[in-house]
């Protein structure tokens, strides 16, 4: 079976696990909108199992019953997002996997809701695979009044700390900027934003 969301044949157990969703009571199936986003993050299998148990128990649901459909939806959503599958592609695949069951009606709105976050994760992982990725900025303004090199300096200095991730390892670097460099940084940012606006048109 060739599906739009997959580059190769999907695992045979996927359709079986997805079919369980149709057998869930309506009130339990409604909880999928709350549960699926909580388990989409990339994580080891044991951590995923623990998260499913924790969130199911919080909602007073049976984790043993819900683990297979939750994992199957997670698998489908992550594969579909990695292959840039549209909601229409996912709907067609769900109908092909489990014909005659309105899985698309239940799952496609959830896929549309989480797709931006999944695509962002993919983009950040692609960047991180090849070097440091900026993840945050802290700043403050200081002034140098004097040092062992001289008195009466009275020089304003911007302190910028750049937080970054390097292959999922956090790091940071702090730079001191004189007013002239702050202005140059502003000019560079304005050029970058203008280039981004041009590219989006």
C-alpha positions in Angstrom: 0.0 0.0 0.0 1.5 3.3 -1.1 0.5 6.3 1.1 1.1 10.0 0.4 2.6 10.6 3.9 5.2 7.8 3.6 8.2 7.3 1.4 8.0 3.6 1.9 5.4 0.9 2.9 3.9 1.8 6.3 4.2 -0.8 9.1 1.4 -3.4 9.1 0.4 -2.7 12.7 -0.3 1.0 12.0 -3.8 0.4 10.6 -4.7 -2.0 13.5 -3.7 0.5 16.1 -5.5 3.4 14.4 -8.6 1.2 14.1 -8.8 1.2 17.9 -9.7 4.9 17.9 -13.0 4.1 16.3 -13.8 1.6 19.1 -13.1 4.2 21.9 -16.2 5.7 23.7 -17.0 9.1 22.3 -16.0 10.9 25.6 -12.6 9.1 25.6 -12.0 9.8 21.9 -12.6 13.5 22.6 -9.6 13.5 24.9 -7.3 12.7 22.0 -7.1 16.4 21.3 -5.5 16.9 24.7 -3.4 13.7 24.7 -1.8 13.6 21.3 0.0 17.0 21.5 1.5 15.8 24.8 3.2 12.8 23.2 4.4 14.2 19.9 7.8 15.4 21.1 10.8 13.3 20.0 11.8 11.2 23.0 13.1 7.7 23.9 10.5 4.9 24.0 10.6 4.5 27.8 10.1 8.2 28.3 7.1 8.1 25.8 5.5 5.3 27.7 5.9 7.1 31.0 4.4 10.3 29.5 1.4 8.4 28.2 0.8 6.8 31.6 1.1 10.1 33.4 -1.3 12.0 31.1 -3.8 9.2 30.9 -4.0 8.8 34.7 -4.4 12.6 35.0 -7.5 12.3 32.8 -8.6 9.0 34.6 -8.1 7.0 31.4 -6.7 3.5 30.8 -3.1 4.0 29.5 -2.9 0.3 28.4 -5.9 0.8 26.1 -4.8 4.2 24.8 -1.1 3.6 24.3 -1.4 1.9 20.9 -3.7 4.5 19.2 -1.7 7.3 20.7 1.6 5.9 19.5 0.1 5.2 16.0 -1.3 8.8 15.7 2.1 10.1 16.9 3.9 8.0 14.3 1.6 9.1 11.5 1.8 12.7 12.4 5.6 12.8 12.7 6.1 10.9 9.4 3.6 13.1 7.6 5.2 16.3 8.9 8.7 15.2 7.9 7.4 14.5 4.4 5.5 17.8 4.2 2.2 16.0 3.8 -0.8 18.2 3.7 -4.0 17.6 5.8 -5.6 16.4 2.6 -2.8 13.8 2.2 -3.3 12.6 5.7 -7.0 12.3 5.2 -6.5 10.2 2.1 -4.0 8.0 3.9 -6.3 7.4 6.9 -9.1 6.4 4.5 -6.7 4.0 2.7 -5.5 2.5 6.0 -8.9 2.1 7.7 -11.6 2.3 5.0 -15.1 3.4 6.0 -14.1 4.7 9.4 -14.1 8.5 9.9 -10.6 8.7 11.3 -9.9 11.8 9.1 -12.8 13.6 10.8 -11.2 13.0 14.2 -7.5 13.2 13.5 -6.9 15.6 10.6 -7.9 18.7 12.6 -5.4 17.6 15.3 -2.7 17.2 12.6 -3.4 20.7 11.3 -3.1 22.1 14.8 0.3 20.5 15.6 1.8 20.7 12.1 3.5 24.1 12.6 5.2 23.0 15.8 6.4 19.7 14.1 7.7 21.6 11.1 9.5 24.0 13.4 11.1 21.1 15.3 12.2 19.6 12.0 13.7 22.9 10.9 15.6 23.4 14.2 16.9 19.8 14.2 18.1 20.3 10.6 20.0 23.5 11.7 21.4 21.9 14.8 22.8 19.0 12.9 25.3 21.3 11.2 26.3 23.7 14.0 25.2 26.0 16.8 21.7 27.5 16.8 20.8 30.7 18.6 18.0 30.0 21.2 17.9 33.2 23.3 19.4 36.6 24.0 20.0 38.4 27.3 21.2 42.0 27.5 22.1 44.8 29.8 23.8 48.2 29.6 26.9 48.9 31.6 29.3 51.8 31.8 33.1 51.6 32.3 34.0 54.4 34.7 37.7 53.4 35.2 40.1 50.6 35.0 43.8 49.9 35.7 44.4 51.4 32.3 42.9 54.7 33.0 40.4 56.9 34.8 37.4 58.9 33.8 36.6 56.6 30.9 32.8 56.9 31.2 32.1 54.6 28.3 28.7 52.9 27.8 28.9 49.2 26.9 26.1 46.9 25.9 26.4 43.3 27.2 24.8 40.7 25.0 24.6 37.0 26.1 23.7 34.6 23.3 22.3 31.3 24.4 22.6 28.5 21.8 22.2 24.8 21.3 24.9 22.7 19.8 23.6 19.2 18.9 21.1 19.5 21.8 23.8 20.7 24.2 23.2 24.2 25.6 25.9 26.8 25.7 26.3 30.6 25.8 28.7 33.3 24.9 28.7 36.9 26.2 30.0 39.8 24.1 30.6 43.5 24.9 29.4 46.0 22.3 30.4 49.6 22.0 27.6 52.0 20.8 29.0 51.9 17.3 28.7 48.1 17.1 25.2 48.2 18.5 24.3 50.5 15.6 26.0 48.2 13.2 24.1 45.2 14.6 20.8 47.1 14.3 21.6 47.9 10.6 22.4 44.2 9.9 19.2 43.1 11.6 17.2 45.6 9.5 18.9 44.3 6.3 18.1 40.7 7.3 14.5 41.5 8.0 14.1 43.3 4.7 15.6 40.4 2.9 13.2 38.0 4.6 10.3 40.3 3.6 11.4 40.2 0.0 11.8 36.5 0.0 8.3 36.0 1.4 6.6 38.0 -1.3 
